[in-house]
Structures are given as structure tokens and as C-alpha cells.
Amino acid sequence: MSVMIGMAVMLLATGAFAGVLAGLLGVGGGIVLVPAFYYVFSVMGYDSPQLMQMCLGTSLATIIVTSLRSLAAHNKKGAVDWDILKRWAPGIVIGALIGVAIAAQLRTSVLQGIFGGLAVAVGLYMTFGKSHWRLGQVMPGLAITSLLSPMVGFLSVLMGIGGGSFGVPLMTLYNIPIHRAVATAAGFGVLIAVPSVAGFLLVDMAVAPPFSIGAINLVAFILVIAMTLITAPFGASLAHRMNPGPLKRVFGIFLILVAANMLREALM
């Protein structure tokens, strides 16, 4: 019982942290949740070749709620670019579905390696990226969008994250103001999470914690959502009142360390 209480407290704290990050920094809360879920489920004795699938699926389930709440909060401030969201939606959904199909076939060690490698890349960009870097002065046309949007959906599912970690840098590189990029990326999160969760619900898990459906654990989902519902709007409000640049660099270093540990475990 003491172990269960300790794990519940950790999940509640992680959910609160993830919700603030989703709104404040424009990074999907999943980038924190996936390593946290991996640790919690491992400590509880549910380590298996499919464990990372459970972590990805449960993380993406929470992102549906977090992203919807964050999207609504940003939309009240008129910050969401619905034109970008509509143009990128088909590709993101297609990429997400492909991501689920592939993730369902991979072992935990492979998914750990993918998560670690991509998280290092995201962390390096957050730490060393410059606000003046540009790929263009306007968002790309149909041809490039058709390549980039499925990639955002695909890579995000393989990491169990929303659209912020890839969507925000991409949009800012195409001269979209950071607050508008963060707001619009919340919509990316919904487009990624909804179809991918539908797929992860159908994954057949040989070993799973109690109260799991497919690759989604309902207990972890409920505990995390209990906190993110409170903290995601708070993070979105902070994003409009402060410069998140210094916090991004600190979190980028933290993310690199977490990713390096994930890579270490993948190689063991």
C-alpha cells in the first residue's frame, strides 16, 4: 500500500508539472510523462518488452485532455492560427496512425532508443536554438507541408508526446510568433493524440498493470489528468505574461539528461 501511495503522489506531481509545461513552454507534457510512466510501471513490477507501448499510449491519452484544455485557453486569447491547423491536420493524422502501427510492433528497448535520440534533439534545440533562426518568412506551401505534417504526427507518436516539441520549433522557424506557435501546437496535440489513442486501445498487451485497456492504463491516466486539468490553463496564462526563453534552456538541459538515461537503459 505504501508503494502504491508513493506512486500515486509521484503521478500527481508529474501531471501537475506536465500540464504547466504544455501551456508555458509549448512542449508536449508527454516528454515528461513517458519517462515517469516508465519508472512507475517498472517499480511496480510490470517491466516487459511492451512496457514502452503502455507508456506511449497512456501519455497520449492524457494529451487529448491536456491539449483540448490548452487549446481552449489559448483560443480565448485569440492566439490559435486555425488556418495552419486546418492545412496541417490531414498529414498529422496520417502520420500519427502510421506511428501507432509501427510502435505496436517494436520492443521496449527500440522505443527507448527512439525516444532518447529524439528527446536529445529536442533538448539541444531548446537549449541552444536561437529565436532569429528561420527556414522561411511564411509557412511552407502544399508540397513541403505534405512532407512535414506527417513527420510531426509520426515522430510525436513514437515519443508519446503532443505536437509542441516538433510543431512549435517548426512554426517559429517559419516566422510564426512564439505565442501563436504554442497556441496552435495545442491543436496539433489533439490531432496526434485522438487517432493514436484509438490505435493503442487495440494493442494486445501480454503484461499490463491493473485497469488497463490495450496499451493505456486508466489509473495513471486519471491521476495525471486530475492535475493537468488544473495546471494547463495556468501554464497557458503564464506564457502570455512572461518570457519563457530562460526556462526553456533549463528544461532543455534537464531533458537531455533524462533522454541520455533512457538511451543508457536501451543499450543495457
N, C-alpha and C positions, 0 to 999 in steps of 0.2 A: 504493500500500500504506500509506503514512504517513497519508493521508486516512482510509482505512478503519479503521486502528488508532485514530486520534483520535476517529472517530465511535463506535467500539465502546466506548472509555473513557467518552465522554460518555453513552452509553446506559446503561452500567452504573451510573454515578454518579447519573443521573436515576432509574433504577429503585430504587436504594437510598433516595433522598430520597422518592420517591413512596410506597414501602412504609411508611416511618416516618409520613408524613403520614396515610395511610389509617388506621393504627391509633391514632395520637396525637390528631389533630385532628378525625377523623370526616369529612374531605373526601376525595372520591374521588381516588386517585392520578392519574387521567386529567386532572385540571385542571392538572397539571404535565406529564404525558406528551404531551398533544396539541400544545402549543407546541413541545416538544422534538422530537417526531417531525417536525413541520412544518419546523423548522430543519434537521434532519439530512437529510431527504429532499430538501429544496431545495438544500442544499450539494452533495449527490451528483448533482444534475442531473435530478431527477425531478419538477420543478415542472410542474404541469398543472392544467387546470380540475377534475380529480378528486382532486387531492392531499389535500384535507381529508377526503375519504371514507376514504382509506388511513390517515390519522392517527386518525380516529374509530374505525374498525374494529379497528386494531391495539391502540389503547388499551383498548377494551372487551374484547378477547381477554385482555389481561393482567389485567383487573379480575376475570375469572372466577376465576383462581387466587388473586389477592390477597384478594378478598372471602371466598372459601372458607376460606383460611388465617386471616384475621382473625376470621371468624365462629366458627371452631372455638376460637380462643384466647379470645375473649370468652365463649363458651358454657361453657368450663371454669370460668370465674369466676361462672357463673350470671347473667350480665348481659343476655342476649338475651331480649326480650319476644316469645315465639313467637306469642302471641295477636294482637298487632299485625301481625306478619309474615304470618300466615295471612289476616287480613282485608284487607290491602293488596295481597296477591300478585296476584290476578286483574287488578286495574286497572293495576298496574305493568307486567305482561307485555303487556297490550293496548296501553298507551301506548308501550312500547318497540318493538313491532312496527310501529306507525304511524310512529314516529320513523325507523326504518330505511327504510320505504317512501318517506318524504319526503326524507330525507337523500340517498338514492341518485339523486334527480332534480336536486339542487341543485349549482350550481357552487361551486368553492372560495371565491371572493370572498364569496358569500352565506353560506356556512357559517362563514367567518371572522368576518363581521359578527355572526352569531347567537352564536358562541362569545364574541366580545369583549363584546357587550352583556350577555349573561347572566353572564359572569365578573366584569364590573364590579359587577353587582348583588350577586353572592355576596361579592365583596371588600368592598363597602361594609357589608354586614350583618356580616361577620366583624370589621371594624374598629370599627364604631360600634354594633352591636347590643348590647342590654342583657339580662342574664340574667333580669331580672324581667319582661320583656315577655311578655304572654300573649294568646292568642286564646280560650282556654278552660282550664278546670281539669282536664278529662278529654279523651281523644282523641275526635274527632268521630264521629257516628253514620254509618249506611249512606249517607245521601244525600250528605253532604259528602265522605265517604271515596271515594265513587264518582266525584266530580269531581277530588279532589286526587291520588288514586293514579295515574290515567292521566297526569296532568300531570307527576308526578315521573318516570315512565318515559319520557315523550315528550321532555321538556326535557333529561333526562340523556343520552339517545342523541344528540341534536343537539349536545351538548357533548363526547361521548365519555367521560363520567365515570360513576362509580358512584352509589349513592344517597345518599351522605353530604352532599354540598353542598346538596341540597334537603331530604333526609329528616331530617337532624339539626336544622336550624332549625325545620322544621315540628313535629317531635315535642316539642322544648323549648318552643315556643310553646303547646303543649297540655299543658304541665306535666309532661312526662316528664323525669326526671333526666338530665343530660348524659351520664353514663357509660352509662346504659341506652339512650339515644338513639343514641350512637355504635355500641354493640354491635349494636343492631337494624338500623341502617342498613347494616351489613356484609351483612346478609341481603338488603336492598333491592338492593345491588350485584349479587348473584348473579342475582336475578330480572330485573334490567335487562340484564345482560351476556349471559347464555346465549341468550335468543331473538334479541337484536340481532346477536350474532356469527354465528348461523346465517344471518341475512339478509345480512350483509356478505360472507360467504363466496361468495354467489351474485352479487355485483355484478360486472359486466363492466368491467374497467379497461383503458382504451386504453394508458395508460402506467403501469408499475409497476416498483418495484425488483425485483432477482432474488429468487427464493424467496418469491414472493407467491402466495397463493390468494385470488382475489377481491380484496377491499379489506383484506386482512390480510397483513402482512409477517412471515414466520416468523422471520427473523433478529432483527429488533427485538423481537419477542415473546419469543424465547428469552433474549436478553441481559438484557432488563428483568426477566423472571421469575426469572432466576438470582439477582438481588439482592432482589427483593421477597419471595421465599420466606424470606429470612433476616431482613429488616428489618421486615416487617409484624407479626409477633408481638412484636418489641421495642417497636414503637410502641404496640401494644395494652397491653403491660405498663406502659409509661410513663404511659399515660392513666389508669391506676388508682392511680398513685403521686404524681401532681403536678397542679397547676392549669394547664391549657393555655390559659387566658384570655389572658395577655400574648403568648404565641406566636401565638395566633390573630390578634391585632391586627397583629402584624408581618407575618404571612403575608398578611393581608388587603390591606395596602398593597402588598406585592410582587405580589399577584395583580392588583390594579388597574393597576399599571404594565405587566404582561405583557398584560393584556386591551386596554389602550389601544394598545399596539404592534400587536396583532392587528387592531384596528379601523382603525388607520392604513394597514396593508397592504391591508385590504379595500377601502379607498377610493382606493388608488393606481391 
